[in-house]
Amino acid sequence: MESSDSMIDWEDWKDLLVKQKTQRRTMDEIVMNYFIVNGFKEVAEAFVKDTGMKPGVPLDSIQNRMEIRKAILEGDIPKAIDKINELNPKLLANQEKIYFMLQQQRIIELIRQGPEKIDECLKFARTELAPKAAKNDELLAEMEKVMALLLFSDPVNSSVGDLLSNERKEKVVVALNDAVLTSQCQSKDPELLHLLRKLTYQQNELKERLGIDFPEITNFKAATFKLPEAKSSSPSTDSKSE
């Protein structure tokens, strides 16, 4: 089938795809990167055995990241800090805001335990948070927000109650996980996600800026396409790829 300058039909599109050659090693690296970034240690180990490729980081570091995450979600901040130092002793020293966030979370966990921990909270804030906050207005504001929890008899339902939520813990986990991956020269997001974003951008460029009608992927998970109109011999709109 022939395609006009402003349209690429289904058959020509498939021919173009067939001509695109991607090395197996490149595909394996993308898959391995996905396992590493998302913390799938056992799957990564099996993939190494199957492909014989060498991962970019020690796979034990994946387990360490998962243990750090578990400790934070369980409210055991001292354990999380110990695990971080085992993984990379210089990380927290080089990441002041991340370390401050962890120390904030430690106070939050003490507050969560009730009024009997108030004295310990105040002492910890004076010795660990105040010296750093005094030199940084952003950290000072964060410290004041956390300490405001002590002003309420029911902090969970207060104006700063979001600090006691699971979402707050997840925020700490994400920030720390990103810092660990960066220290290992790994991307914060899987390479596959970057490729999908790039593909989405390029599809929009073809369609919006260049005005080309082509088999557009509308659902990456289901691999469905929106096919060019006025082509009776093409598969139906939003059909799956063959």
Residue pairs with C-beta under 8 A, 6 or more apart in sequence:
1 9
1 11
1 12
1 233
2 12
3 9
3 12
6 211
6 212
6 213
7 212
7 213
7 214
7 228
8 16
8 212
8 213
8 214
8 215
8 228
9 228
9 231
9 234
10 215
10 227
10 228
10 231
10 233
10 234
10 235
11 234
13 214
13 215
14 242
25 53
28 47
28 51
28 53
29 53
29 191
30 191
30 192
30 195
31 47
31 192
32 44
32 47
32 48
32 51
32 53
32 55
32 56
33 56
33 186
33 187
33 190
33 191
33 192
34 40
34 190
34 191
34 192
35 41
35 43
35 44
35 47
35 62
36 44
36 55
36 56
36 57
36 59
36 62
36 186
37 181
37 186
37 187
37 188
37 189
37 190
38 190
39 62
39 65
39 66
39 69
40 62
41 59
41 60
41 62
41 63
41 66
44 55
44 59
44 62
45 59
47 53
48 54
48 55
48 59
56 184
56 185
56 186
57 184
57 186
61 87
61 180
61 184
64 83
64 86
64 87
65 87
65 177
65 180
67 83
68 80
68 83
68 84
68 87
68 173
68 176
68 177
68 180
69 173
69 177
71 77
71 79
71 80
71 83
72 80
72 105
72 169
72 172
72 173
72 176
73 166
73 169
73 170
73 173
75 109
75 112
75 169
76 109
77 102
77 103
77 105
77 106
77 109
78 106
80 102
80 176
81 92
81 102
84 91
84 92
84 176
84 180
85 91
85 92
87 180
88 180
88 183
91 98
91 179
91 180
91 183
92 98
92 99
92 102
93 99
94 183
95 179
96 132
97 139
98 175
98 176
98 179
100 129
100 132
100 133
100 139
100 142
101 142
101 172
101 175
101 176
102 172
102 176
103 124
103 128
103 129
104 129
104 142
104 143
104 146
105 168
105 169
105 172
106 124
106 128
107 121
107 124
107 125
107 129
107 146
107 147
108 146
108 149
108 163
108 164
108 168
110 117
110 120
110 121
110 124
111 117
111 121
111 149
111 150
111 155
111 164
112 164
118 150
121 147
121 150
122 150
125 143
125 146
125 147
129 139
129 143
129 146
130 143
132 139
133 139
133 140
133 142
133 143
134 140
145 160
145 163
146 160
146 163
148 158
148 159
148 160
149 155
149 158
149 160
149 163
149 164
151 158
152 158
152 160
155 161
155 164
156 164
162 168
177 188
178 188
181 187
181 188
182 188
187 194
196 220
199 217
203 216
203 217
206 212
206 214
207 213
207 214
207 216
213 228
213 229
214 228
215 225
215 226
215 227
215 228
215 234
216 225
216 226
217 223
217 224
217 225
218 224
218 225
218 226
218 238
219 238
222 240
223 240
223 241
224 238
224 239
224 240
224 241
225 235
225 238
225 239
225 240
225 241
226 237
226 238
227 234
227 235
227 236
227 237
227 239
228 234
